[in-house]
C-alpha cells in the first residue's frame, strides 16, 4: 500500500493533521481532501483552504455545497466532477471516509470509490443506536457489509457496528492524536485553575459544572470557558445566579492553535458531558490534548470519556453534582493533582500520541487491504 486518500472536514485545521503527517512519515503518499470553504456554526470565522503539500502529505480542497451551514452537515455534499477527478488522478490503494454514513458526503464518496473498485474504510463515532426506520436500517447495514473495514472512535461505537455487521473488520482507534510537548509548561498561579473547552450546548453539561463549583465556597478556584453556542446566555445567567460570575472567564470560540496555548495556565480540564438516551459524548480529543500536556482531567461517565481517561483521571456519574464537587475538592490538593496529571501524560504518550494513532491505523489498513 502506497497511496491513501482521507476525506473529512476535521482536517481543515492544520493542528488536527498530526496523524496524517505521522502516516506520511511512514512512507505513504497521503492525500487529505477537505471542503474548500467551511463555516463552523459556533466556532471561529469561515475557513478557506488552499492546496498545499508538506512532504508526503497533500491537502486537497474540494468544492462543496452546504458545508458548515447551521444544522446542514448531514446534507452537505462535494462537487461530483471534482471528487471523481480526484479519485481517478490519485488512484489511492485505500480511501478512508471520516464522516458518518448518515451524511450525504460520506455516501457520495463511498459510491464514487466503489465504482472505481477502491477499498473503503469508514471512521465512525456513532455510539448510540440511531433512530432509523426498517428501510434505512437495511440500507445502513448493507453499506457496512460492503466496506473493507471500519474504524470506531470508541468501544461503544465498535460494539454498535459489530451488531450491525458481525463479519466486518473493526478496529477501535481515536480519530486524532495529540502532539505532546517534550517538557510540559506550568504557570504559577493561586488556587485551582479549571478549564472547559467545547460547544455551549445542553449536552455538554456545563451547567452541572457550575452547580458543582457553587458547592466549593471555601476553595480558591477560577474557571476558563472556551467555546460558544446557543446556551451561552443561559449559562452566563446561571453563573450570576450562583454568584460565580467574578470567577468565570468566557473567551468564546478559539481556533485550535490558541487552545493549545492555554494548557500551561490550567490545572484541570473538566468534561461534564451528559449521558442521554439519544446522545453520548463522542469527541474526547480535548481530553487527550490536556492529558498530553500534563493537565489533570475530570469527566463524567458519558460515551467515550471513561475509556480515554482510564485510571489516569477522575470519572464521576453524569448528573451527580455532589460527586463532581468532591472530585474538584480533591483536585485542590496540589500533590494529588500532580500525581493524576503525570499519570494522564504517561497514558497519552503511550496510547494517544500522533505516532501511536498513526501506527495503529496503518496496521489496520494493512490488515484490510491485501
PLY file of the C-alpha trace (Angstrom):
ply
format ascii 1.0
element vertex 370
property float x
property float y
property float z
element edge 369
property int vertex1
property int vertex2
end_header
0.00 0.00 0.00
1.49 3.29 -1.16
-1.28 5.85 -1.68
-4.13 6.70 0.70
-6.94 9.24 0.39
-8.64 10.52 3.57
-11.75 12.72 3.41
-13.04 14.72 6.38
-13.86 18.29 7.38
-11.96 17.59 10.62
-8.65 18.27 8.89
-9.49 21.84 7.94
-7.45 22.82 10.98
-3.72 22.17 10.45
-3.41 21.34 14.15
-5.56 18.25 13.55
-3.29 16.75 10.86
-0.70 15.19 13.15
-1.90 11.64 12.49
-1.72 12.25 8.74
1.80 13.68 8.95
2.87 10.68 11.00
1.40 8.34 8.36
3.24 10.22 5.60
6.47 9.87 7.61
6.00 6.10 7.35
6.44 6.23 3.57
2.82 6.65 2.49
1.57 9.20 -0.01
-1.34 10.68 1.96
-3.89 12.99 0.36
-6.44 14.57 2.66
-9.48 16.07 0.94
-11.32 18.81 2.84
-14.12 21.21 1.91
-12.76 24.21 0.03
-14.78 26.53 2.27
-16.24 25.85 5.70
-18.27 27.83 8.19
-18.36 26.39 11.69
-21.73 27.23 13.30
-20.39 28.07 16.78
-16.60 28.48 16.46
-14.46 30.97 14.59
-14.77 32.55 11.18
-15.25 30.95 7.75
-12.25 28.90 6.68
-10.94 28.93 3.11
-8.46 26.19 2.26
-5.72 26.27 -0.38
-3.86 23.34 -1.90
-0.59 22.52 -0.19
1.96 19.75 0.09
4.27 19.02 3.00
6.50 16.04 2.38
4.24 13.06 1.75
1.06 14.87 2.88
-1.07 16.69 0.32
-4.02 18.86 1.38
-6.57 18.97 -1.43
-9.56 21.37 -1.18
-12.70 20.02 -2.83
-15.57 22.26 -3.98
-18.55 21.59 -1.74
-22.05 22.82 -1.07
-23.71 23.19 2.33
-20.53 22.55 4.30
-20.74 24.12 7.74
-24.17 25.69 7.44
-26.02 25.54 10.75
-27.61 22.11 11.12
-26.84 21.21 7.50
-23.77 18.96 7.76
-25.81 15.83 7.04
-26.98 17.43 3.75
-23.61 18.78 2.61
-22.01 17.31 -0.50
-18.85 17.52 -2.58
-18.77 18.56 -6.22
-19.23 15.28 -8.13
-16.87 16.04 -11.01
-14.12 17.23 -8.69
-14.49 14.16 -6.48
-14.36 11.74 -9.42
-11.35 13.54 -10.88
-9.51 13.34 -7.56
-10.13 9.61 -7.26
-9.06 8.95 -10.85
-5.93 11.13 -10.65
-4.65 9.88 -7.29
-5.76 6.26 -7.73
-5.40 5.52 -4.00
-4.95 1.99 -2.72
-7.47 2.82 0.01
-9.99 5.55 0.83
-10.83 6.36 4.45
-14.01 8.38 4.98
-14.08 10.15 8.32
-17.70 11.28 8.24
-20.78 9.41 9.43
-22.74 7.28 6.96
-25.77 9.43 7.75
-24.16 12.28 5.77
-24.63 12.67 2.04
-20.91 13.38 1.65
-19.92 10.01 3.13
-22.36 8.07 0.95
-21.26 10.08 -2.08
-17.56 9.28 -1.56
-18.34 5.63 -0.82
-20.26 5.22 -4.10
-17.61 7.01 -6.16
-14.79 4.89 -4.71
-16.74 1.66 -5.16
-17.28 2.42 -8.85
-13.50 2.52 -9.24
-13.06 -0.67 -7.17
-11.12 1.18 -4.45
-11.40 -0.35 -0.95
-13.18 1.94 1.53
-12.73 2.20 5.30
-15.18 4.29 7.35
-14.37 6.02 10.63
-17.42 6.40 12.87
-18.15 7.94 16.26
-21.79 6.76 16.32
-22.15 5.40 19.87
-25.93 5.33 20.37
-28.49 3.44 18.34
-29.61 5.85 15.58
-33.32 6.42 15.05
-33.98 4.70 11.71
-36.91 3.03 10.01
-36.56 -0.54 8.74
-35.66 0.60 5.19
-32.95 2.99 6.37
-31.59 0.36 8.76
-31.45 -2.20 5.94
-29.53 0.23 3.70
-27.19 1.13 6.54
-26.31 -2.49 7.27
-25.98 -3.27 3.57
-23.49 -0.43 3.16
-21.48 -1.53 6.20
-21.08 -5.00 4.71
-19.54 -3.50 1.57
-16.80 -1.70 3.48
-13.27 -3.10 3.59
-13.17 -2.19 7.29
-14.38 0.21 9.94
-12.51 2.34 12.46
-14.58 3.05 15.58
-13.70 6.09 17.63
-14.74 4.32 20.86
-15.59 0.91 22.28
-19.28 1.85 22.27
-19.14 2.75 18.57
-17.35 -0.52 17.82
-19.97 -2.56 19.70
-22.82 -0.95 17.76
-21.09 -1.58 14.43
-20.41 -5.24 15.30
-24.10 -5.75 16.00
-24.96 -4.41 12.55
-22.11 -6.15 10.65
-20.63 -9.06 12.67
-18.11 -10.07 9.97
-16.74 -6.60 9.24
-13.11 -5.98 10.33
-13.29 -3.33 13.06
-10.56 -1.51 14.99
-11.14 0.89 17.88
-8.81 3.87 17.31
-9.35 7.55 18.20
-9.64 9.80 15.17
-7.00 12.27 16.32
-3.84 12.03 18.34
-2.13 14.71 20.38
1.20 16.44 19.94
2.87 16.18 23.32
5.47 18.80 24.26
8.87 17.39 25.35
8.56 19.20 28.68
5.10 20.48 29.67
5.00 24.05 30.94
3.05 25.08 34.02
2.43 28.68 35.02
2.41 29.57 38.69
-0.93 30.87 40.00
-3.07 30.83 43.11
-5.94 28.43 43.57
-7.27 25.79 41.20
-7.27 26.81 37.52
-10.13 24.89 35.84
-10.84 24.74 32.12
-13.78 23.74 29.92
-13.41 23.55 26.13
-16.38 22.74 23.92
-19.64 23.83 22.40
-22.05 25.60 24.71
-24.97 23.24 24.21
-27.11 21.40 26.76
-25.48 18.01 26.08
-22.09 19.24 27.29
-23.35 19.62 30.87
-21.59 22.88 31.68
-24.49 23.89 33.94
-23.70 20.87 36.14
-20.08 22.00 36.44
-21.23 25.47 37.53
-23.53 23.95 40.15
-20.70 21.76 41.45
-18.40 24.77 41.71
-21.07 26.59 43.71
-20.50 23.99 46.45
-16.82 24.95 46.77
-17.32 28.27 48.51
-14.23 27.91 50.70
-11.82 26.89 47.96
-9.81 29.19 45.72
-10.56 28.49 42.07
-11.23 30.12 38.72
-12.91 28.76 35.60
-11.96 29.41 31.96
-14.73 28.59 29.46
-13.59 28.24 25.84
-16.36 27.88 23.28
-19.61 29.34 22.11
-23.10 28.19 21.31
-26.82 28.68 21.86
-26.61 28.03 25.62
-24.17 30.84 26.39
-26.71 33.42 27.54
-28.46 30.93 29.83
-25.14 29.73 31.28
-23.93 33.26 31.96
-27.21 33.95 33.77
-26.76 30.76 35.81
-23.21 31.77 36.80
-24.55 35.11 38.01
-27.43 33.44 39.86
-24.96 31.13 41.64
-22.73 34.16 42.44
-19.83 32.72 40.46
-19.57 35.36 37.71
-16.45 37.03 39.13
-14.52 33.73 38.95
-15.58 32.74 35.43
-13.95 33.96 32.22
-15.66 33.41 28.84
-13.37 33.51 25.78
-15.82 32.50 23.06
-14.69 30.11 20.34
-10.95 29.83 19.71
-9.01 28.08 16.91
-7.01 25.01 17.84
-3.62 26.73 17.93
-4.90 29.23 20.52
-6.44 26.46 22.63
-3.02 24.77 22.66
-1.58 27.90 24.25
-3.94 27.63 27.23
-2.63 24.37 28.72
0.26 25.87 30.74
-2.23 28.00 32.67
-4.65 25.18 33.58
-4.53 22.68 36.44
-7.52 20.59 35.43
-9.77 20.16 32.39
-13.38 19.17 33.06
-15.63 17.46 30.51
-19.03 17.27 32.29
-20.99 15.78 29.36
-24.44 14.32 29.85
-25.45 10.72 29.20
-28.75 10.90 27.31
-30.88 8.28 25.63
-30.08 9.62 22.16
-26.63 11.15 22.78
-23.36 10.24 24.50
-20.04 12.07 24.30
-18.27 11.09 21.06
-15.36 13.52 20.94
-12.67 13.26 23.57
-9.85 14.93 21.66
-9.66 17.86 24.06
-9.16 15.36 26.90
-6.30 13.73 25.01
-4.66 17.11 24.44
-4.96 18.07 28.10
-3.53 14.72 29.20
-0.57 15.03 26.82
0.16 18.46 28.32
0.16 17.06 31.87
-3.14 18.62 32.87
-5.33 16.60 35.24
-8.68 15.53 33.76
-12.14 15.12 35.27
-15.09 13.82 33.29
-18.43 12.07 33.54
-19.27 8.51 32.50
-20.75 9.69 29.19
-19.70 7.92 25.99
-16.00 7.87 25.17
-14.82 9.74 28.29
-14.24 6.80 30.70
-12.25 4.73 28.20
-9.99 7.65 27.29
-9.34 8.67 30.89
-8.95 5.13 32.26
-7.27 5.20 35.67
-5.31 8.36 34.81
-8.01 10.83 35.87
-11.33 11.08 37.70
-14.67 9.92 36.27
-17.95 10.69 38.07
-21.55 9.71 37.25
-23.35 12.14 34.96
-25.66 14.39 36.94
-24.06 13.66 40.32
-23.28 17.24 41.35
-22.02 16.23 44.78
-19.56 13.70 43.29
-18.24 16.31 40.86
-17.81 18.80 43.68
-15.96 16.19 45.76
-13.66 15.44 42.81
-12.90 19.14 42.36
-12.22 19.40 46.11
-9.75 16.52 45.79
-8.02 18.28 42.90
-7.38 21.38 45.01
-4.64 19.33 46.69
-1.50 20.01 44.64
0.16 16.66 45.37
-2.90 14.60 44.42
-3.39 16.70 41.31
0.26 16.31 40.27
0.05 12.51 40.57
-3.01 12.38 38.33
-1.54 14.82 35.81
1.63 12.77 35.47
-0.39 9.57 35.03
-2.51 11.32 32.39
0.56 12.37 30.40
2.06 8.88 30.58
-1.21 7.37 29.29
-1.46 9.93 26.48
2.13 9.31 25.34
1.57 5.55 25.33
-1.85 5.42 23.65
-2.83 8.76 22.11
0.21 10.42 20.54
0.06 11.15 16.80
2.62 8.39 16.24
0.68 5.84 18.31
-2.58 6.60 16.48
-0.83 6.51 13.08
0.83 3.17 13.83
-2.45 1.53 14.88
-4.22 2.99 11.84
-1.55 1.74 9.41
-1.59 -1.74 10.95
-5.36 -1.90 10.44
-5.14 -0.66 6.85
-2.59 -3.37 6.05
-4.94 -5.92 7.58
-7.93 -4.97 5.41
-6.07 -4.25 2.14
-4.20 -7.31 0.92
0 1
1 2
2 3
3 4
4 5
5 6
6 7
7 8
8 9
9 10
10 11
11 12
12 13
13 14
14 15
15 16
16 17
17 18
18 19
19 20
20 21
21 22
22 23
23 24
24 25
25 26
26 27
27 28
28 29
29 30
30 31
31 32
32 33
33 34
34 35
35 36
36 37
37 38
38 39
39 40
40 41
41 42
42 43
43 44
44 45
45 46
46 47
47 48
48 49
49 50
50 51
51 52
52 53
53 54
54 55
55 56
56 57
57 58
58 59
59 60
60 61
61 62
62 63
63 64
64 65
65 66
66 67
67 68
68 69
69 70
70 71
71 72
72 73
73 74
74 75
75 76
76 77
77 78
78 79
79 80
80 81
81 82
82 83
83 84
84 85
85 86
86 87
87 88
88 89
89 90
90 91
91 92
92 93
93 94
94 95
95 96
96 97
97 98
98 99
99 100
100 101
101 102
102 103
103 104
104 105
105 106
106 107
107 108
108 109
109 110
110 111
111 112
112 113
113 114
114 115
115 116
116 117
117 118
118 119
119 120
120 121
121 122
122 123
123 124
124 125
125 126
126 127
127 128
128 129
129 130
130 131
131 132
132 133
133 134
134 135
135 136
136 137
137 138
138 139
139 140
140 141
141 142
142 143
143 144
144 145
145 146
146 147
147 148
148 149
149 150
150 151
151 152
152 153
153 154
154 155
155 156
156 157
157 158
158 159
159 160
160 161
161 162
162 163
163 164
164 165
165 166
166 167
167 168
168 169
169 170
170 171
171 172
172 173
173 174
174 175
175 176
176 177
177 178
178 179
179 180
180 181
181 182
182 183
183 184
184 185
185 186
186 187
187 188
188 189
189 190
190 191
191 192
192 193
193 194
194 195
195 196
196 197
197 198
198 199
199 200
200 201
201 202
202 203
203 204
204 205
205 206
206 207
207 208
208 209
209 210
210 211
211 212
212 213
213 214
214 215
215 216
216 217
217 218
218 219
219 220
220 221
221 222
222 223
223 224
224 225
225 226
226 227
227 228
228 229
229 230
230 231
231 232
232 233
233 234
234 235
235 236
236 237
237 238
238 239
239 240
240 241
241 242
242 243
243 244
244 245
245 246
246 247
247 248
248 249
249 250
250 251
251 252
252 253
253 254
254 255
255 256
256 257
257 258
258 259
259 260
260 261
261 262
262 263
263 264
264 265
265 266
266 267
267 268
268 269
269 270
270 271
271 272
272 273
273 274
274 275
275 276
276 277
277 278
278 279
279 280
280 281
281 282
282 283
283 284
284 285
285 286
286 287
287 288
288 289
289 290
290 291
291 292
292 293
293 294
294 295
295 296
296 297
297 298
298 299
299 300
300 301
301 302
302 303
303 304
304 305
305 306
306 307
307 308
308 309
309 310
310 311
311 312
312 313
313 314
314 315
315 316
316 317
317 318
318 319
319 320
320 321
321 322
322 323
323 324
324 325
325 326
326 327
327 328
328 329
329 330
330 331
331 332
332 333
333 334
334 335
335 336
336 337
337 338
338 339
339 340
340 341
341 342
342 343
343 344
344 345
345 346
346 347
347 348
348 349
349 350
350 351
351 352
352 353
353 354
354 355
355 356
356 357
357 358
358 359
359 360
360 361
361 362
362 363
363 364
364 365
365 366
366 367
367 368
368 369
